[in-house]
Amino acid sequence: VSSPPEITLVNGAAADTLSTTDRGLQYGDGLFETIACSGGRARFLSLHLDRLARSCERLQITADLATIQTEIETLASGADRSIVKMIVTRGPWQARGYSFTGSEVATRIAFRFPWPAEGDTSAGVRVRTAQMRLGENAALAGIKHLSRLEQVLARAELRGGSESELLMFSSSGRLVSGTMSNVFIVRGDRLVTPRLDLCGVAGVMRRVVMREAGSAGIGVEERVVEAREIFEASEVFLTNVRLGAQPVAVLDGRKLNVGPLTRRVQELIAKAADG
Amino acid sequence: VSSPPEITLVNGAAADTLSTTDRGLQYGDGLFETIACSGGRARFLSLHLDRLARSCERLQITADLATIQTEIETLASGADRSIVKMIVTRGPWQARGYSFTGSEVATRIAFRFPWPAEGDTSAGVRVRTAQMRLGENAALAGIKHLSRLEQVLARAELRGGSESELLMFSSSGRLVSGTMSNVFIVRGDRLVTPRLDLCGVAGVMRRVVMREAGSAGIGVEERVVEAREIFEASEVFLTNVRLGAQPVAVLDGRKLNVGPLTRRVQELIAKAADG
């Protein structure tokens, strides 16, 4: 369980509230990044900023990335370990309605949270396939936008169970991701991760794993993954910036091998985070 | 162009700001209703409340509908003509993350806007088909939730053109709706409107038209509508609570007949709104 934010900044000033006319609230019209910080530093910050920049471009939001970077770094520097969440919305509306003019002034909302207390999951987690499917829309695929109702409702499926995460499939039956993680499967001696051209969030830790595995000579395929493939995989692991690579020990009640490639990826991530 | 809100109430108290930890902002985790008010009365209020109640149930949000009704009625009574917008979110988060406990306390954010100045569109509007497709998700279909990025991005396609609305299709190619309206087509002597089981918002004016047309002996079909059917229709009109039934005079540059069934529906709506 996580704690309330220690610090909240709205456009750089300490504040706990936001204008009710902000398009982030009105229409889910914005983006966010969740950044793991340790030793007073925001880990993989350039990858977060790169995704944010691309996502802003996709949504036609004009944001001041230099100020965002400084704000994240300053928040991170104030604690040994923390989670910094940065929301960027299109800003307050200029007139009621979905239309935007392009001259809106984006809103930054930055939070610093204490690192959550949690059990050690390196031995593996229990996972179930979700009933909730993800809608497919190429225009929104990959980006970490504020419209997250699919994930919110999916998480409710976990209630009362022993699983900590769900695997989600798209409306056309492709494997996509977890509710708050990306997924890799091992086929032979290669890593395979779903292509996120129709839905899903392209996570920063997913990109780290693809880059580091590639550099270490491990084959990585990013492609369409059919539902059945996950049940034929020799190893399955989940990634996000807080948890790194989490091996899946049990999937839909079936035990899985926490195998050598997952362990190797965990080592590569640890090395990359130190660098 | 619409004006800023004359009144904003957050949980019943005058306020222009909302907690930054509200799940409406964080995750698009909430709903809204936009209500046309005239003569100091909220038109079709029971239909709005009915949709809100069903939508809250779908999203597992517990809201105080009696208080919401009173608040809408009070706001409406303070002006001759106005637009009241009521947002209901799941409330402030209890802990960071998509998961909700079910014991959150919903937030109400109510706005009253002056009725927007606008040209007379009863002679028909120009409409284009949108490039942006709507993702399909049965769990979210029909409800007016806060995750509206698809509509926001679609509206940007209208920039620089002479059209006032776009027709949107789903990822699998079905006709769904406008960006801020529902759509009816006339085939023979019957009205046809897309079934909204996979995406789209089931508008209050759509329901009024279906009810009133049915009562007046006009056949109404709610079914899957393939893209080609819209080009074979003898009449096409759009509905929302502010504009009633708006005939489509030009679709993708092709002139359409503003025909007798659309005129008949406009009369039926006017009578129902008076009642």
Interface residues (C-beta under 8 A of the other chain):
Chain A: V1 S2 S3 P4 P5 T8 V10 A15 D16 T17 L18 S19 T20 T21 D22 R23 G24 L25 Q26 Y27 G28 D29 L59 Q60 I83 K85 I87 T89 R90 A95 R96 G97 Y98 S99 F100 I109 F111 F113 P116 M132 R133 L134 G135 E136 N137 A138 A139 L140 H145 L146 S147 R148 L149 E150 Q151 V152 L153 A154 R155 A156 L158 S171 T179 M180 L198 C199
Chain B: V1 S2 S3 P4 P5 T8 V10 A15 D16 T17 L18 S19 T20 T21 D22 R23 G24 L25 Q26 Y27 G28 D29 L59 Q60 I83 K85 I87 T89 R90 A95 R96 G97 Y98 S99 F100 I109 F111 F113 P116 M132 R133 L134 G135 E136 N137 A138 A139 L140 H145 L146 S147 R148 L149 E150 Q151 V152 L153 A154 R155 A156 L158 S171 T179 M180 L198 C199
